[in-house]
Amino acid sequence: MSTERPDNDVTGPRRRRPPLAVASVAAAVLLAGGGGAYWASTAAGDGGAADSGAADRKSAPLLALDAPADAPVSAASSSDTPPPGIAPGEPDPGGPPVVYRAAGELPDGPDEAAVHHARGTVASADVARLAKALGIPGSPRTEGTSWVVGDDDGPGALLKVTKQAPGTWTFARTTPSKPCESGMMCANGASEPGGDPVSEKAAKAAAIPVLKAAGQDDAALNAGQLMGDVRVVNADPKIDGLPTYGWSTGVQVGPDGEVTGGSGHLKALEKGDTYPAVGADEALKQLNAASRGEGDAGRDIGGCATPVPHQGEPKPSDPQCVPSNGKRAPVEQTVEDAVFGLALNYVDGRQTLVPSWLFTVRQAPGGPENTVTQVAVDPKFIEKPDAPTPSGDRKVTSYGADGRTLEVTFWGGVCSRYTASAKESAGQVRISVTEKPQEGKKACIMIAKELTRTVTLEKPLGDRTVIDAASGGAVPRT
């Protein structure tokens, strides 16, 4: 009988690293809205602990993470392609659980750190500055909830920036910045096909003016990624002396040295409340506990059931076997390094950089490195999730908004009555649709149809996120 090791158990000699270890992580992640990928490279110096005069942590409100407080709030990345619907590097919910083991001593980190978030709206002057750096003529104009510069009705260059913080921007050049040579057909990406990518030095030189206009001129740059003949320069900023994860700016540079695309955030981050932080060891325990599920319920202590070998035959080994309880044996991944930083999460419906441990993990020696993040805020300062919504509640499929009026759409039957209600907070509006069978209808046709209900809010929806209480996910706007 074997004795299970602690979640952070290691083999071999243990060494103590500095409180803020230095880590370098290479990970390909799809940029939201940009269509490209970037390489996340992070390094921690001796900054990071929140200034003692910043904010009294005892007066800080509970942190309302949109994900359950006892779940692994993680953003992972890998060179491998994950199954559909699963973030790169994150464990497949349908696959075996993952257990993370530290390869050495983990750092303690700072005692406390602050969250950072973007608030307010993006000014027209900031958009004009970025457009100028991208070489787009014209002034910013309003289209819906975005600033737009350039030609969006045919070939040309187009910059779009959401007005509300964090000011997500995307840029695409759909025609070459220079005329094609006679008889040559240019690619719909900015340059003649078949060209050679520019050097990393040249790509960085082309990207620096854009990054400066976006407020990322002091970020660490990585130009190692290629997309065909386009080289991608990625900027990972440091905030309050801490490395960030999930807040990169990507700039695509074509073989002619011109910027052909990019995406990022234009609104500067502001320092928020300060919270007590846990060390890397404790964060790793939380990550493993969440990966296994609550407690050890459902675990198969006996492992996988395999045929009994005949005398003299070796015992068969099948790492993919399924034990009697239907769950596969855990997959171990080695934590090779840990850095205290800030990782992107949603707090009360808003994008927020939250103090987190950035773990560099590898499943097998020589295999690809992934980054898995775990919130480092003391669990006592994280708001407990709401109780599960009754199973009879209906899932909201879409919504429309006009000021304080919210019209929600869902699927229901003709045999029941449905009531929609809203629970409002600063960053989100949580919608519940409750079903109640109609009295007196003994015989009823079981037909599903698309229904709508109207909810009047206390305040206009604004930029708040609409959340479906039945599923816990964001509802798309129609």
Salt bridges, closest charged atoms under 4 A:
GLU4 OE1 - ARG299 NH1 3.26
ASP7 OD1 - ARG292 NH1 3.03
ASP9 OD2 - ARG5 NE 3.67
GLU105 OE2 - ARG14 NE 2.88
GLU105 OE1 - ARG16 NH1 3.04
ASP108 OD1 - ARG16 NH2 2.52
GLU112 OE1 - ARG57 NH1 3.31
ASP126 OD1 - ARG129 NH1 3.05
GLU143 OE2 - ARG141 NE 3.39
ASP152 OD1 - ARG141 NH2 3.47
GLU200 OE2 - ARG231 NH1 3.99
ASP240 OD2 - LYS271 NZ 3.37
ASP296 OD1 - ARG292 NE 3.44
ASP296 OD1 - ARG299 NH1 3.62
GLU332 OE2 - ARG5 NH2 3.05
GLU332 OE2 - ARG101 NE 3.54
GLU336 OE2 - ARG362 NE 2.93
ASP337 OD1 - ARG17 NH1 3.00
GLU369 OE2 - ARG362 NH2 2.94
ASP386 OD2 - LYS423 NZ 3.83
ASP386 OD2 - ARG430 NE 3.90
GLU424 OE1 - ARG464 NH1 3.14
GLU435 OE1 - ARG394 NH2 3.18
ASP463 OD2 - ARG350 NH1 3.13
